[in-house]
Amino acid sequence: RGKRAFIAGVADDNGYGWAIAKALAAAGAEIIVGTWVPALNIFETSLRRGKFDGSRRLPNGSLMEISKVYPLDAVYDTPEDVPEDVKTNKRYAGCSNWTVKEVAESVKNDFGSIDILVHSLANGPEVTKSLLETSRRGYLAAISASSYSFVSLLQHFLPIMNPGGASISLTYIASERTIPGYGGGMSSAKAALESDTKVLAFEAGRKGQIRVNTISAGPLGSRAAKAIGFIEKMIDYSYSNAPLQKELLADEVGNTAAFLVSPLASAVTGSVVYVDNGLNTMGLAV
Ligand code: NAI
């Protein structure tokens, strides 16, 4: 039987989540995705109207199929957690069962089990503010959307993950080294995500024979990255200073993710794997 992957954080064809979906589909996995509720309508409409058909094309010529798209808001674990103003917000009102617990239940009802869990989402409402200017609310929101969301997803999906399965998330070097401009507590959120990768690798390894790794990716001009405001500068910086002076393609991150969740990486867990043209190794810009 082929493997089944649930990919949280796909809302267009530009980001790392899409590239990971494609790499997994190319390797024969069945793809199901979780899309942020406010982005769901436009994503499904675009899919249906063929707007992504060009980028759905796989190396063998076929188009990537997405078996099902689930609405998801990974900052809420259960319906009881959802505040009234969100419940009644018109972008959420027409949708149901989008908290993490409910999505895991829906996937269980529809598919029974999964083998691969991908977390490719982040959000920091104050990302453009320096840490010194960040509010408590902004900082906690960044951690909630970007770090705890992974803990919650793994917590709720682990019971339906087949032993031998794996999960992967996306992190950024701002967790370990100062990247001015990556603010709002996003650097803190990535540090938490990387530390949690180790602890969760232990816990999920022992509990369900599930591997947990994270990819520290180089800069990509995704929708989320453009919202931060300095992504072009980071891409240029990487091009000038990395050991490999070439564009970083989302597909390169996708391919590494496919490797890490495959049996080829069966002894790799708790790791931060850099997919950044080697930029992280440099101590001096030259
Ligand atoms: P993206 O915009 O394709 O993906 C982010 C996704 O998160 C979007 O689809 C958005 O709708 C979703 N999202 C936001 N809040 C959510 C919530 N509460 N519940 C569910 N979904 C939510 O952008 P990108 O850049 O591909 O981001 C994917 C991951 O890669 C993130 O973890 C990001 O931090 C990481 N990353 C990105 C880098 C870059 O330069 N683009 C570099 C290193 C890591």
Boltz pocket constraint, residues with backbone or C-beta under 6 A from the ligand:
constraints:
  - pocket:
      binder: B
      contacts: [[A, 8], [A, 9], [A, 10], [A, 11], [A, 12], [A, 14], [A, 15], [A, 16], [A, 17], [A, 34], [A, 35], [A, 36], [A, 37], [A, 39], [A, 72], [A, 73], [A, 74], [A, 75], [A, 119], [A, 120], [A, 121], [A, 122], [A, 123], [A, 145], [A, 170], [A, 171], [A, 172], [A, 173], [A, 215], [A, 216], [A, 217], [A, 218], [A, 219], [A, 220], [A, 221], [A, 222], [A, 223], [A, 224], [A, 225]]
      max_distance: 6.0
